[in-house]
């Protein structure tokens, strides 16, 4: 987010909620969200874990920024990222 000129305001806490998806798989988002200066931001890292499977875990990041009538969607995994503006 810093590359887009966005810094998390002081006092915004990390939200962590783990969900059991069944068949030994869990999904845990680590999320920040806030609204300040007319801009709404959601940034999260998602971790999927599979217990007893061949793939122990995977992670990806995503974020949404809405500033007035413009928005940006950010998606990243491994060494790649996608930024969609609209």
Rosetta silent file (secondary structure, phi, psi, omega in degrees, C-alpha in Angstrom):
SEQUENCE: XXXXXXXXXXXXXXXXXXXXXXXXXXXXXXXXXXXXXXXXXXXXXXXXXXXXXXXXXXXXXXXXXXXXXXXXXXXXXXXXXXXXXX
SCORE:     score description
SCORE:     0.000 S_00000001
   1 L     0.000  -31.832 -179.680    0.000    0.000    0.000 S_00000001
   2 H   -61.178  -31.367  178.719    2.923    2.338    0.679 S_00000001
   3 H   -65.495  -20.137  178.047    3.817    2.145   -3.059 S_00000001
   4 H   -98.107    6.445  179.443    0.410    3.752   -3.734 S_00000001
   5 L    78.975   25.869 -177.980    0.988    6.518   -1.194 S_00000001
   6 L  -117.863  125.087  177.928   -1.320    4.988    1.408 S_00000001
   7 L  -118.947  138.747  178.236   -0.295    4.553    5.018 S_00000001
   8 L   -66.377  126.182  178.007   -2.368    2.831    7.700 S_00000001
   9 L   -65.682  151.991  174.710   -3.529    5.411   10.253 S_00000001
  10 L   -60.371  144.259  177.365   -2.510    4.946   13.880 S_00000001
  11 L    91.027   -8.118  176.899   -5.102    3.074   15.897 S_00000001
  12 L   -82.315  120.227 -175.352   -6.317    0.818   13.071 S_00000001
  13 L   -93.986  152.371  176.237   -6.184   -2.702   14.459 S_00000001
  14 L   -75.175  130.428  174.910   -5.487   -5.954   12.654 S_00000001
  15 E  -102.012  132.681  178.202   -8.562   -8.199   12.339 S_00000001
  16 E  -131.246  120.353  178.902   -7.973  -11.963   12.302 S_00000001
  17 E  -135.106  121.942 -179.356  -10.829  -14.394   11.739 S_00000001
  18 E  -100.937  137.434 -178.855  -10.233  -18.068   10.978 S_00000001
  19 E  -125.638  131.919  176.105  -12.877  -20.108    9.139 S_00000001
  20 E   -82.442  116.395 -178.607  -13.085  -23.895    8.850 S_00000001
  21 E   -90.977   -2.364 -179.210  -13.811  -24.674    5.182 S_00000001
  22 E    90.961  162.068  178.702  -14.244  -28.402    5.825 S_00000001
  23 L    53.844   36.821  176.115  -12.174  -31.425    4.784 S_00000001
  24 L    80.186    9.010 -177.988   -9.205  -30.222    6.845 S_00000001
  25 E  -107.262  135.453  174.352   -8.942  -26.800    5.185 S_00000001
  26 E  -125.293  151.687  176.040   -8.969  -23.465    7.007 S_00000001
  27 E  -126.081  128.409 -179.037   -8.855  -19.901    5.684 S_00000001
  28 E  -127.397  109.725  173.304   -7.505  -17.061    7.810 S_00000001
  29 E   -88.702  137.662  172.618   -7.642  -13.444    6.616 S_00000001
  30 E  -108.193  108.517 -163.705   -5.376  -10.894    8.304 S_00000001
  31 E  -125.795  138.690  167.692   -7.247   -7.671    7.551 S_00000001
  32 E  -118.111  136.592  171.432   -6.928   -3.922    7.921 S_00000001
  33 E  -147.940  141.821 -179.235   -9.792   -1.619    6.948 S_00000001
  34 E  -161.110  163.403  173.440  -10.398    2.052    7.477 S_00000001
  35 E  -129.558  127.610  179.815  -11.948    5.204    6.043 S_00000001
  36 E  -157.192  139.618  176.112  -10.099    8.517    6.215 S_00000001
  37 L    59.581   32.388 -179.479   -9.971   11.663    4.104 S_00000001
  38 L    78.552    7.938 -177.552  -12.774   10.458    1.800 S_00000001
  39 E  -118.616  131.859  175.695  -10.882    7.253    1.010 S_00000001
  40 E  -109.248  135.364 -175.054  -11.956    3.734    2.066 S_00000001
  41 E  -132.029  135.234  169.836   -9.318    0.995    2.220 S_00000001
  42 E  -129.314  121.091  178.747   -9.483   -2.776    2.719 S_00000001
  43 E  -131.510  131.050 -179.322   -6.160   -4.631    2.715 S_00000001
  44 E  -150.094  150.827  170.999   -5.799   -8.278    3.643 S_00000001
  45 E  -112.005  128.691 -177.619   -3.516  -11.274    3.446 S_00000001
  46 E  -108.768  129.824  177.449   -5.340  -14.589    3.141 S_00000001
  47 E  -118.640  121.556  174.780   -3.727  -17.824    4.334 S_00000001
  48 E  -104.411  129.648  177.700   -5.260  -21.182    3.363 S_00000001
  49 E  -121.506  137.939  176.886   -4.044  -24.228    5.264 S_00000001
  50 E  -120.624  117.155 -179.906   -4.762  -27.847    4.416 S_00000001
  51 L   -92.854  131.227  179.502   -4.092  -30.374    7.147 S_00000001
  52 L    80.882    9.461  179.869   -3.272  -33.889    6.037 S_00000001
  53 L  -111.058 -179.308 -178.384   -2.938  -32.843    2.403 S_00000001
  54 L   -78.227  -24.903 -179.447   -0.052  -32.417   -0.011 S_00000001
  55 L  -109.909  108.318 -176.112   -0.140  -28.600    0.159 S_00000001
  56 L   -68.022  -38.488  178.090    0.302  -27.353    3.736 S_00000001
  57 E  -165.772  161.200  172.717   -0.614  -23.705    3.013 S_00000001
  58 E  -144.151  153.467  178.608   -0.813  -20.929    0.455 S_00000001
  59 E  -133.620  152.532  170.893   -1.105  -17.166    0.820 S_00000001
  60 E  -151.093  162.605  179.676   -2.223  -14.275   -1.327 S_00000001
  61 E  -121.656  152.330  175.303   -2.931  -10.597   -0.781 S_00000001
  62 E  -152.393  155.137  179.271   -5.715   -8.379   -1.974 S_00000001
  63 E  -156.157  152.181  177.030   -6.823   -4.858   -1.411 S_00000001
  64 E  -132.370  131.953  176.299   -9.501   -2.425   -2.481 S_00000001
  65 E  -125.079  124.825  176.569   -9.189    1.349   -2.380 S_00000001
  66 E  -118.612  121.113 -178.306  -12.189    3.562   -3.098 S_00000001
  67 E  -128.352   98.413 -175.952  -11.500    7.286   -3.419 S_00000001
  68 L    67.565 -122.854  179.067  -14.607    9.213   -4.447 S_00000001
  69 L  -100.149   11.310  178.303  -15.845    7.680   -7.681 S_00000001
  70 E  -111.184  150.301  178.968  -12.522    5.966   -8.486 S_00000001
  71 E  -142.567  157.726  177.268  -11.349    2.613   -7.252 S_00000001
  72 E  -134.700  132.516  174.788   -8.297    0.378   -7.336 S_00000001
  73 E  -111.962  129.553 -179.977   -8.243   -3.408   -6.905 S_00000001
  74 E  -119.927  131.669  178.094   -4.939   -5.048   -5.937 S_00000001
  75 E  -137.164  133.370  179.321   -4.323   -8.812   -6.086 S_00000001
  76 E  -144.575  146.070  176.030   -1.009  -10.562   -5.490 S_00000001
  77 E  -152.853  136.408 -179.159    0.335  -14.082   -5.140 S_00000001
  78 L    54.972 -123.294 -178.143    3.926  -15.316   -5.046 S_00000001
  79 L  -102.731   20.935 -178.581    5.995  -12.951   -7.216 S_00000001
  80 E  -124.772  155.084  178.039    3.121  -11.513   -9.266 S_00000001
  81 E  -147.005  151.494  178.560    0.634   -8.705   -8.755 S_00000001
  82 E  -130.218  129.924  177.344   -2.319   -7.270  -10.612 S_00000001
  83 E  -121.797  123.574  179.275   -3.580   -3.685  -10.219 S_00000001
  84 E  -118.634  122.276  178.819   -6.919   -2.751  -11.775 S_00000001
  85 E  -108.549  144.326  178.493   -8.008    0.905  -11.772 S_00000001
  86 L  -163.950    0.000    0.000  -11.479    2.089  -12.585 S_00000001
